[in-house]
Amino acid sequence: MTSARHIAVLLTCLLAALPLRAEHLYFDATSGFGTLGSGEYIILKADRAPAPARFLTIPRSQDNELTVITQIINRKGGPSDTGTFRDPSGKRQIASRPGLTLLLVNEAADTMRIHVSSRPLPPNDLATREAFMASAELQGYPLPPETEQPLLTPDRHPAGHDSPFHSGKPACITLRVNPEDRRSRLQLFEGDETPQLIWESGMTQELSDFLSSQIREVGFGAMPGGELRLLRACISTFDAIDDELLTAHDADSVKTRLTTSRDPMEGYWELLDYTTDDTLLRSGGRYICALIADSRGGYKLIYLSGAERNDARWTFGRIKARMSPTRLPSAFRATWYDADGQSIDPDCEIRIDTPRILSVQFPHLGSTLRMHKIPPPELF
């Protein structure tokens, strides 16, 4: 299996005093992984029950904690959509608005299925016409609760249009398994920029027993009669690490170095703007960093302040990026780190566009951010 460590800005987790890092396995239009392969999208179609699924083997994860982000198009999610399938006896059945099934298989070969579909709502004061219907089953037995959840997102879907999941447009569905703040539970979220909780499992002995055995496979499928297009998936697992990115730099050493520097690139740099695919990369804040030359002809970008996400992990003096020289004096191969200490994109590149503007390119994530040079910030 081909794996790459990429950012999804998902969770910050702690085990005792040790931080956890995330390993991100992803599929998109240009990069395949595992048995999913590559292409514009994967068609998930279920014309029989039980429905088929596409599975991926995943690494072991600390505390059996993982996050699965999917970007999908539900081809059968519209108000009048139906799908047909054959049941185990061969009889033809009709399903109303079948949706997505996510599957988890543990080392004991037990299978958990989590279903997400659309349901119409009668006229109501909230002016919302659609709801999510979410449920789970373990080895074929229902796991409480089954939940109907109207989703109000007036800024993005006014007048009750709700999620694009209900209308055949790309939608982001996220599953969190055994999250650090909600152990022995499953959670479903909708949305990319501001994910909203649409379902949470109950805390049962059956689920606790299932999660006591390491999850080894994650599956993607359509509910019987359904048809989905899987545009992108990202699976994040976690393991404990020591933080190797901390440096000895403090406020005094940075100030002394940059006050006396004659290198035109060295100095204080602040996030200016960014263009990102929010399903893969989100800005972690308006960073202020110090750019300091190293002994190998490259530079280190040292974090000073400004983190808004995972701010407890971003301590003064931690390395945000390492820059290695190329044949072009204004272009550098770069390693850009997330809060888990992982490289975001193996082909990251930093360019000095002007003496006061640098751009960071993340080709695998379809994202770019720019930083501009500033006078010494007030933190000094």
ChimeraX attribute file (.defattr): number of C-alpha atoms within 10 A of each C-alpha:
attribute: neighborCount
match mode: 1-to-1
recipient: residues
	/A:1	11
	/A:2	10
	/A:3	15
	/A:4	16
	/A:5	16
	/A:6	25
	/A:7	27
	/A:8	22
	/A:9	21
	/A:10	20
	/A:11	20
	/A:12	18
	/A:13	21
	/A:14	13
	/A:15	13
	/A:16	7
	/A:17	8
	/A:18	13
	/A:19	19
	/A:20	23
	/A:21	24
	/A:22	30
	/A:23	24
	/A:24	24
	/A:25	24
	/A:26	26
	/A:27	23
	/A:28	22
	/A:29	15
	/A:30	11
	/A:31	16
	/A:32	19
	/A:33	17
	/A:34	17
	/A:35	12
	/A:36	17
	/A:37	14
	/A:38	15
	/A:39	13
	/A:40	13
	/A:41	19
	/A:42	19
	/A:43	15
	/A:44	23
	/A:45	19
	/A:46	23
	/A:47	20
	/A:48	20
	/A:49	16
	/A:50	13
	/A:51	19
	/A:52	17
	/A:53	17
	/A:54	17
	/A:55	19
	/A:56	19
	/A:57	14
	/A:58	20
	/A:59	18
	/A:60	16
	/A:61	19
	/A:62	16
	/A:63	19
	/A:64	22
	/A:65	22
	/A:66	25
	/A:67	24
	/A:68	21
	/A:69	24
	/A:70	25
	/A:71	23
	/A:72	25
	/A:73	25
	/A:74	28
	/A:75	23
	/A:76	26
	/A:77	27
	/A:78	20
	/A:79	15
	/A:80	9
	/A:81	13
	/A:82	16
	/A:83	20
	/A:84	17
	/A:85	21
	/A:86	18
	/A:87	16
	/A:88	10
	/A:89	7
	/A:90	10
	/A:91	9
	/A:92	12
	/A:93	15
	/A:94	14
	/A:95	16
	/A:96	20
	/A:97	24
	/A:98	29
	/A:99	28
	/A:100	27
	/A:101	24
	/A:102	23
	/A:103	21
	/A:104	22
	/A:105	23
	/A:106	18
	/A:107	14
	/A:108	12
	/A:109	15
	/A:110	15
	/A:111	19
	/A:112	23
	/A:113	21
	/A:114	21
	/A:115	20
	/A:116	24
	/A:117	24
	/A:118	27
	/A:119	21
	/A:120	17
	/A:121	14
	/A:122	9
	/A:123	9
	/A:124	8
	/A:125	5
	/A:126	10
	/A:127	15
	/A:128	22
	/A:129	20
	/A:130	25
	/A:131	22
	/A:132	24
	/A:133	19
	/A:134	23
	/A:135	21
	/A:136	23
	/A:137	17
	/A:138	18
	/A:139	11
	/A:140	11
	/A:141	10
	/A:142	13
	/A:143	20
	/A:144	15
	/A:145	14
	/A:146	17
	/A:147	17
	/A:148	19
	/A:149	16
	/A:150	21
	/A:151	20
	/A:152	21
	/A:153	17
	/A:154	12
	/A:155	8
	/A:156	12
	/A:157	14
	/A:158	12
	/A:159	14
	/A:160	18
	/A:161	18
	/A:162	23
	/A:163	24
	/A:164	20
	/A:165	28
	/A:166	27
	/A:167	19
	/A:168	17
	/A:169	15
	/A:170	19
	/A:171	22
	/A:172	24
	/A:173	23
	/A:174	25
	/A:175	22
	/A:176	22
	/A:177	22
	/A:178	20
	/A:179	19
	/A:180	18
	/A:181	8
	/A:182	13
	/A:183	15
	/A:184	23
	/A:185	19
	/A:186	20
	/A:187	19
	/A:188	23
	/A:189	18
	/A:190	23
	/A:191	19
	/A:192	20
	/A:193	12
	/A:194	10
	/A:195	13
	/A:196	16
	/A:197	15
	/A:198	21
	/A:199	22
	/A:200	21
	/A:201	20
	/A:202	15
	/A:203	16
	/A:204	13
	/A:205	10
	/A:206	12
	/A:207	20
	/A:208	14
	/A:209	10
	/A:210	22
	/A:211	23
	/A:212	15
	/A:213	16
	/A:214	19
	/A:215	25
	/A:216	19
	/A:217	19
	/A:218	20
	/A:219	18
	/A:220	22
	/A:221	26
	/A:222	28
	/A:223	31
	/A:224	27
	/A:225	24
	/A:226	30
	/A:227	24
	/A:228	25
	/A:229	20
	/A:230	24
	/A:231	20
	/A:232	22
	/A:233	23
	/A:234	21
	/A:235	23
	/A:236	26
	/A:237	21
	/A:238	24
	/A:239	21
	/A:240	18
	/A:241	14
	/A:242	12
	/A:243	14
	/A:244	9
	/A:245	13
	/A:246	16
	/A:247	12
	/A:248	9
	/A:249	17
	/A:250	12
	/A:251	12
	/A:252	9
	/A:253	11
	/A:254	20
	/A:255	17
	/A:256	10
	/A:257	15
	/A:258	17
	/A:259	12
	/A:260	8
	/A:261	14
	/A:262	10
	/A:263	10
	/A:264	8
	/A:265	19
	/A:266	19
	/A:267	24
	/A:268	24
	/A:269	27
	/A:270	22
	/A:271	20
	/A:272	16
	/A:273	14
	/A:274	14
	/A:275	14
	/A:276	16
	/A:277	13
	/A:278	18
	/A:279	22
	/A:280	22
	/A:281	22
	/A:282	19
	/A:283	17
	/A:284	15
	/A:285	14
	/A:286	15
	/A:287	18
	/A:288	24
	/A:289	28
	/A:290	26
	/A:291	23
	/A:292	20
	/A:293	18
	/A:294	12
	/A:295	6
	/A:296	9
	/A:297	10
	/A:298	16
	/A:299	21
	/A:300	21
	/A:301	23
	/A:302	26
	/A:303	24
	/A:304	26
	/A:305	20
	/A:306	16
	/A:307	19
	/A:308	13
	/A:309	17
	/A:310	17
	/A:311	14
	/A:312	10
	/A:313	17
	/A:314	21
	/A:315	15
	/A:316	17
	/A:317	21
	/A:318	24
	/A:319	24
	/A:320	24
	/A:321	20
	/A:322	21
	/A:323	24
	/A:324	17
	/A:325	16
	/A:326	12
	/A:327	7
	/A:328	8
	/A:329	9
	/A:330	15
	/A:331	18
	/A:332	21
	/A:333	18
	/A:334	26
	/A:335	21
	/A:336	25
	/A:337	19
	/A:338	22
	/A:339	24
	/A:340	26
	/A:341	21
	/A:342	17
	/A:343	21
	/A:344	24
	/A:345	20
	/A:346	16
	/A:347	14
	/A:348	20
	/A:349	20
	/A:350	25
	/A:351	19
	/A:352	18
	/A:353	12
	/A:354	11
	/A:355	11
	/A:356	14
	/A:357	18
	/A:358	22
	/A:359	21
	/A:360	20
	/A:361	20
	/A:362	21
	/A:363	13
	/A:364	17
	/A:365	20
	/A:366	13
	/A:367	17
	/A:368	19
	/A:369	17
	/A:370	20
	/A:371	22
	/A:372	18
	/A:373	22
	/A:374	14
	/A:375	9
	/A:376	14
	/A:377	13
	/A:378	5
	/A:379	8
	/A:380	8
